[in-house]
Amino acid sequence: MADLFKRITCGVYVVGVAAGDRHNAFTAAWVMPVSFDPLLLALSINPRHSSYELLKRGGSFSVNVLSREQMDLAGHFGKPADADKLASVKWRKGRRGTPLLTEALAWFECDLIEDHPAGDHVLVLGRVIDGSLLKPDAEPLTYRETGDMDGAAAIFPDRFS
């Protein structure tokens, strides 16, 4: 089943969140544009993820697009939040305080508009308030290229219900 879902093309991103003086970032693949007017992005996040509370309290999030050369960053930010994952990475605060990776291919900063339950995740809608293309010639990293880095193969059901 995991091989089937790896055929849906999606990128690999580092999503940054902040509330007050707390900040975190995590690897995500379930991000997509949903509207031109206004500019909206959607993010799917597990509500039990430690960053979900920061996202809700801070009311904003960033989406940092990774390039094919940044597989190591995808792995780094995919680890549990037992330490400050941003401590060893170059980043700056966006307009809303969300982490923007200075070495990313591109980044977006979004205000939280609303969220909706979506199975075992929550679908978060964000209005894009800022963004920048930092490496116009770089190729984005795709989820399929990460293999089973996130362990998702063990989570997919054995069959359709």
LINLINMO-V354735 format. One record per residue. N is the residue number from 1. SS is DSSP state (helix for helix, strand for strand, loop for the rest). D_LAST is the distance of its C-alpha to the last C-alpha in Angstrom with 1 decimal. Layout:
BEGIN
n: <N	N>
ss: <SS	SS>
d_last: <D_LAST	D_LAST>
END
This chain:
BEGIN
n: <1	2	3	4	5	6	7	8	9	10	11	12	13	14	15	16	17	18	19	20	21	22	23	24	25	26	27	28	29	30	31	32	33	34	35	36	37	38	39	40	41	42	43	44	45	46	47	48	49	50	51	52	53	54	55	56	57	58	59	60	61	62	63	64	65	66	67	68	69	70	71	72	73	74	75	76	77	78	79	80	81	82	83	84	85	86	87	88	89	90	91	92	93	94	95	96	97	98	99	100	101	102	103	104	105	106	107	108	109	110	111	112	113	114	115	116	117	118	119	120	121	122	123	124	125	126	127	128	129	130	131	132	133	134	135	136	137	138	139	140	141	142	143	144	145	146	147	148	149	150	151	152	153	154	155	156	157	158	159	160	161>
ss: <loop	helix	helix	helix	helix	loop	loop	loop	loop	loop	strand	loop	strand	strand	strand	strand	strand	strand	strand	loop	loop	strand	strand	strand	strand	strand	strand	strand	loop	loop	strand	strand	strand	strand	strand	loop	loop	loop	loop	strand	strand	strand	strand	strand	strand	loop	loop	loop	loop	helix	helix	helix	helix	helix	helix	helix	helix	helix	loop	strand	strand	strand	strand	strand	strand	loop	strand	helix	helix	helix	helix	helix	helix	helix	helix	helix	helix	loop	loop	loop	loop	loop	loop	loop	helix	helix	helix	helix	loop	loop	strand	strand	strand	loop	loop	loop	loop	loop	strand	strand	strand	loop	loop	loop	loop	strand	strand	strand	strand	strand	strand	strand	strand	strand	strand	strand	strand	strand	loop	loop	strand	strand	strand	strand	strand	strand	strand	strand	strand	strand	strand	strand	strand	loop	loop	loop	loop	loop	loop	strand	loop	strand	helix	helix	helix	helix	loop	loop	loop	loop	loop	helix	helix	helix	loop	loop	loop	loop	loop	loop	loop>
d_last: <12.4	15.3	17.5	15.3	15.4	19.1	19.8	19.4	23.0	23.9	27.0	27.7	29.6	31.4	30.8	33.9	34.2	37.4	38.7	42.4	43.5	40.1	38.0	35.2	33.2	29.9	28.1	25.3	23.6	21.7	24.8	25.5	28.2	27.4	30.8	34.4	36.2	36.0	34.7	31.4	29.0	25.5	24.5	21.2	22.2	21.0	23.0	23.9	25.5	29.3	30.0	28.0	30.8	33.4	31.7	31.7	35.2	36.7	35.1	34.8	33.3	34.3	32.4	34.3	33.4	33.8	35.5	34.7	37.6	36.0	33.4	35.3	34.9	31.1	31.2	33.8	32.0	28.7	30.4	30.2	32.7	35.2	38.0	39.1	37.3	39.5	42.7	42.9	41.8	44.0	42.8	44.2	43.3	42.2	43.6	41.3	41.7	38.4	38.8	39.5	39.6	42.9	41.8	38.6	38.3	37.9	37.0	36.0	36.7	34.8	35.4	32.4	31.9	28.8	25.4	22.2	19.2	16.2	13.4	15.1	17.8	20.5	21.4	25.2	27.5	30.9	34.0	35.8	39.3	40.5	39.8	41.5	41.1	42.9	42.4	42.3	42.5	39.7	36.4	33.3	31.1	27.6	24.5	24.1	27.7	26.9	25.0	23.2	25.8	23.4	21.5	18.1	17.2	16.9	14.5	11.8	8.7	9.3	6.4	3.8	0.0>
END
